[in-house]
Amino acid sequence: MLGMTNNDILKKLRVALMLRDDEIVEILELVDFRISKSEIGAFCRKEGHPKYRECGDQVLRNFLNGLVIHLRGTKENPKIPTEVLKLTKKPESTLARKYEKPKQKPDLSYVKYKNKKKS
């Protein structure tokens, strides 16, 4: 059984930090590493997919270095990682919100039912 690949690490970080492809591109640009959104998408595909690409050590290394700068900032301009994560956190989707029951039941006394039992 093989261990985790660079692609697995990149995918897990992407999900855990809720990063989109364009955000990953921006993080890589912090360390002057240019890559396209489509290449990031190719790294995140399943291994058997025709457009799958192996994530090299250089890409993962630069992503991790960029992630450190993104979260912690530089020596000259430090950041607090928890505040950065709070700013980038996305609101809950409409499907994930808890369903709330209506306050009152609507008045249906005026509706005539065809098969209503006679009392």
N, C-alpha and C positions, 0 to 999 in steps of 0.2 A: 504494500500500500504506500502510495506516495504522499509526501507532506503537502503543505499549502504552496501553491505557485504564486508568483508575483501578481498574476491576474486575480487570484482569489483574494489576496491582501488588498489590492486596489478596489475590488468590488465591495468587500466588507467595510472598508473605510468610507467608501462612497455612500453606502446605505446608512451606516452608523452616524455619519455627520450630515446626512441629508443633502448631499452635494449633487448638483446637476452637472452635465458635461461642460457647459460654458464656465461654471465656477471652477471646475478642475483645470480648465485651460488658463483661467486667470491666476490660479495658484501656481501653476507651472511657470507663468510669465514673471512671477515675483523673483524667480531664480534664473531669469533670462533663458528659459527653455521653451521653444516654440513647438506646438503640436496642435493638430486640428481636432475639432469636436468629433469628427467621424472616426479618427484614430482611437479616441477615448471610448467611443461606442464599440469599436472592434475589440478592444481589450475586455469589455464587459460582457461579451457574448459567450454562449456556451462553447465548449471546446470543439464539438463536432460541426458547428455552423460554418458555412462556406466563407463568411467574412470575418471569422475569428482571427485574431492576431495575438501572438505571444508578447506579453509585456516584459520588456527587457529590464535588466538591473538598473541601467542608466535612467530609464523613465521613472521607475519606482523610487530610486534614490532622490532624483530631482523633485518628485512629488512630495516625498516626506520632508525634504529640506524646505520646500515652498510652504508646506502645511505648518511647519514650525514658525516661519515668518508670518504667515497668515494669522495664526492663533496667538503667538507671543509677541510679535512685532520685532523690531530691531533693537540694538543696544541704545541707539539714539532716540528711538520712539517706541518704548515698550507698551504692550497691551496686556490686559488681563483676559486670559483665555475664556473664562466663564462668561464674561460680558460679550465677547465676540460671538460665542455660541448662542447666547440669548438673542443677539441682533439678527443672526442668520436663521434662527428657528422659524419655521413656517407655520401659519395657523392650521388648525385641524381642518381636514377636508369636510365637506358637507355630509359625506357618507359616514364618516367616522364619528360625527356628533351624536350624542345620546338622543334618542327619540323622546320627545316630550308629549305626553297625552294632552288632549284638549282639556281646558279648564272645566267646561260644562258639556253635558251631552246635548246635542241639538234637539229641539222640540219637533218630533215627528208625528204629533197627534193629528195633524191635518192631512197626512198621507193616507190614502185609501189602498189597502192591500187587497189584491184579487183573491187570495186564498186564506184570508183571515178567518180564524175560527169564530163562529157566532156564539155569544154567551147567553 
